[in-house]
Amino acid sequence: MRVVVDQDSKAYCPTGESLSVALEALSNLGIPGDRLRVENRPPACVGVEPAPAEGPRYGALMAEVGTRFERMGRAAQAGRFGLAEFERGEIEEIFEEDLPKAEPPRESAGVNLAGVAQAFAQTNLPDLQKAIESKDPAAIKRAYALASETCNGCHRTSGHAFVEIPGQPGRPVPRLDPLQQQ
């Protein structure tokens, strides 16, 4: 059992100091310190406007997309099509719900990231879905390669060319192997 202590109150505006008092009182009641958890939620005081919530970070969302893209490819390669479709759906949610709220990275000034993201969601994600549903390894490989090229094109355009997405399902995302000298 954990006891969560925070400043979230609808009835009054507790201070940070009141959290200390609450923790001390709980400790005096015999609740071990390792069972107590403090969460930094600001109070929702009556009649006080809450501070605007920070939106999601674009980079963090892209990192999650990369993890899910890799997992989708690995799952498809392993014949785990249900898992592959789940990860594809999670990527779709990020593109539809989270990225539009995220602050674009400063390096990408002048790049229409919203347009690229929308194009990816409307073309690559449906192509990946069809390929996964077909359970055809060649179709999955083609759709995966096209999606990774779209990702890499956006990365190059937005000043993040160093973040490379491999075109083969099952490879780590981002690509970490050394570049071949030509």
KEPA-491067 format. One record per residue (C-alpha): chain; z, x, y; residue number from 1. Coordinates in steps of 0.001 Angstrom, whole numbers, plus 500000, padded with zeros to 6 digits. Each point is the difference from the previous one (the first is absolute). Last residue first. Example, Ala and Ser with C-alpha at 12.3 -4.5 7.8 and 13.67 -1.06 7.14 Angstrom:
BEGIN
(A,(507140,513670,498940),2);
(A,(500660,498630,496560),1);
END
This chain:
BEGIN
(A,(450717,532406,505311),182);
(A,(503751,500400,499700),181);
(A,(501471,497144,497974),180);
(A,(502794,498204,501806),179);
(A,(503342,500398,498311),178);
(A,(501448,496986,498144),177);
(A,(502095,497590,502070),176);
(A,(497823,496885,500206),175);
(A,(502051,497245,501568),174);
(A,(500372,498228,497684),173);
(A,(500202,501588,496548),172);
(A,(497042,499437,497645),171);
(A,(500035,497031,497627),170);
(A,(496882,498308,501281),169);
(A,(497399,502469,501272),168);
(A,(498866,500029,503627),167);
(A,(502936,502048,501223),166);
(A,(501540,498937,503318),165);
(A,(500126,502816,502513),164);
(A,(502576,500194,502776),163);
(A,(498850,503175,501813),162);
(A,(497339,497908,501720),161);
(A,(502736,498333,502089),160);
(A,(498358,500014,503440),159);
(A,(499121,496304,500062),158);
(A,(496344,500414,499048),157);
(A,(500721,502310,497061),156);
(A,(502778,497736,498673),155);
(A,(497787,496930,500401),154);
(A,(497225,501669,498017),153);
(A,(502535,501090,497379),152);
(A,(501212,496436,499509),151);
(A,(496438,498682,499730),150);
(A,(499194,502782,497523),149);
(A,(503101,499044,497979),148);
(A,(498853,496372,499849),147);
(A,(496533,500998,498838),146);
(A,(501416,502266,497282),145);
(A,(502407,497281,498801),144);
(A,(497206,497420,499844),143);
(A,(497801,502383,497988),142);
(A,(502801,501055,497603),141);
(A,(501028,496377,499462),140);
(A,(496417,499012,499222),139);
(A,(499676,502888,497515),138);
(A,(503339,499159,498341),137);
(A,(499044,496323,499519),136);
(A,(503124,497851,499913),135);
(A,(497904,497375,501814),134);
(A,(503112,498789,501866),133);
(A,(500625,503547,501213),132);
(A,(496435,500287,501294),131);
(A,(500114,496608,501692),130);
(A,(503323,500860,501679),129);
(A,(498751,503403,501115),128);
(A,(496944,498397,501586),127);
(A,(502251,497420,501711),126);
(A,(502139,502860,501393),125);
(A,(497029,502082,501114),124);
(A,(498200,497345,502025),123);
(A,(502255,497701,502050),122);
(A,(503139,502155,499973),121);
(A,(498037,503175,500747),120);
(A,(498134,498255,502839),119);
(A,(503296,498744,501436),118);
(A,(501516,503463,499837),117);
(A,(496944,501507,501707),116);
(A,(500134,497359,502733),115);
(A,(503738,500435,500553),114);
(A,(499572,503775,500090),113);
(A,(497484,499751,502851),112);
(A,(500188,503663,500953),111);
(A,(500465,500800,503701),110);
(A,(503427,501539,499524),109);
(A,(500457,501019,496363),108);
(A,(502282,502965,500676),107);
(A,(502598,497702,501547),106);
(A,(500542,498189,496688),105);
(A,(499403,496246,500093),104);
(A,(503094,497838,500631),103);
(A,(500372,497662,497062),102);
(A,(499837,496208,500199),101);
(A,(496393,499706,498715),100);
(A,(500920,502513,497267),99);
(A,(502731,497796,498505),98);
(A,(498542,496629,499042),97);
(A,(496340,500287,498992),96);
(A,(499664,503697,499160),95);
(A,(503471,500260,498452),94);
(A,(499474,496785,498059),93);
(A,(496683,501291,498655),92);
(A,(501667,503191,498817),91);
(A,(502565,497877,498135),90);
(A,(497157,498034,498411),89);
(A,(498334,503212,498806),88);
(A,(503348,501101,498536),87);
(A,(500326,496706,498092),86);
(A,(496399,500212,498811),85);
(A,(500580,503481,498562),84);
(A,(503246,498825,498380),83);
(A,(498206,497115,498298),82);
(A,(497140,502321,499055),81);
(A,(502173,502431,498055),80);
(A,(497012,501516,498162),79);
(A,(501357,503515,500592),78);
(A,(497188,500811,502425),77);
(A,(500697,496764,501867),76);
(A,(503696,500898,500271),75);
(A,(499224,503490,501286),74);
(A,(497609,498616,502606),73);
(A,(502462,497346,501190),72);
(A,(502812,502577,500075),71);
(A,(497912,502288,502202),70);
(A,(499103,497148,502349),69);
(A,(503648,498861,500063),68);
(A,(501202,503434,501036),67);
(A,(497229,500337,502571),66);
(A,(500672,496526,501427),65);
(A,(503677,500923,500308),64);
(A,(499078,503166,501907),63);
(A,(497729,497886,502209),62);
(A,(502917,497689,500784),61);
(A,(502214,502948,500870),60);
(A,(497294,501435,502236),59);
(A,(499491,496720,501839),58);
(A,(503705,499600,500740),57);
(A,(501269,496447,499619),56);
(A,(500927,498115,503134),55);
(A,(503226,500562,501857),54);
(A,(502025,496866,500409),53);
(A,(500400,498692,503508),52);
(A,(503640,500017,501038),51);
(A,(501659,496675,499323),50);
(A,(500327,497613,502944),49);
(A,(503623,499152,500655),48);
(A,(501121,496367,500162),47);
(A,(502132,500197,496859),46);
(A,(500123,503552,498725),45);
(A,(497754,501182,497209),44);
(A,(501892,503255,499522),43);
(A,(498019,503134,499200),42);
(A,(499577,500920,496353),41);
(A,(501115,503525,499197),40);
(A,(501234,499429,496491),39);
(A,(503354,501393,498946),38);
(A,(500722,500107,496280),37);
(A,(503396,499890,498346),36);
(A,(500338,500451,496235),35);
(A,(500224,503815,500238),34);
(A,(502897,499549,502424),33);
(A,(502126,498247,497374),32);
(A,(501194,496454,500844),31);
(A,(503783,500077,499951),30);
(A,(500779,497459,502740),29);
(A,(500746,502917,502325),28);
(A,(496397,501172,499429),27);
(A,(498733,496585,501048),26);
(A,(502125,500156,503156),25);
(A,(498742,503516,500818),24);
(A,(496392,498913,499514),23);
(A,(500523,496972,502257),22);
(A,(501591,502152,502724),21);
(A,(497124,502457,499827),20);
(A,(497488,497152,500210),19);
(A,(501862,498648,503028),18);
(A,(499330,503313,501750),17);
(A,(496257,499452,499611),16);
(A,(500471,496823,501968),15);
(A,(500007,496411,498811),14);
(A,(498182,497385,502089),13);
(A,(501266,496561,498985),12);
(A,(498948,496943,497989),11);
(A,(496618,500845,498486),10);
(A,(501150,503372,498685),9);
(A,(498092,503017,498747),8);
(A,(502149,503022,500864),7);
(A,(500093,501354,496452),6);
(A,(502292,500415,497000),5);
(A,(498694,499751,496460),4);
(A,(502496,499890,497141),3);
(A,(498601,501257,496722),2);
(A,(500875,498764,496521),1);
END
